[in-house]
Amino acid sequence: MSSTPSPELTLLYDGGCPLCLREVSFLRQRDQRLHPGATRLAFVDIDAANYNPAQHSGISYREAMGRIHAIQADGTVLRDVEVFRAAYRQIGLGWLYAPSAWPGLRQLADIAYGLWARWRLPLTRRPDLDQLCSCRSEATSHHP
């Protein structure tokens, strides 16, 4: 009896963000090419109406929309630039993000990501986080 191995890393991404979709597409395609039949990455669209925090380490919609998160196979939650370091390691491109972990550069990478996270929604012409969360709670309150 064979079973599909569980992914090494599950990335929570915003399916309403065109730049996020481009990144997910790249990661997914490379993972499938390198690991056919046993991909190492899984992806969860947090913008989907059926996103359930309880199934994803309790990471709320607001938390996930505010900053990127990933969940390792052992349940460890990663945030921010560490997500990219881990994802790129899984697809054989860890060297691209490795410098972001070096002393000095780590702080700069974290600051740069923090700025991106803060401005991602306006830069992609989306409503702000409060508006998205408000729409989300209104939509879920109308469905039993």
Disulfide bonds with the S-S distance in Angstrom:
none
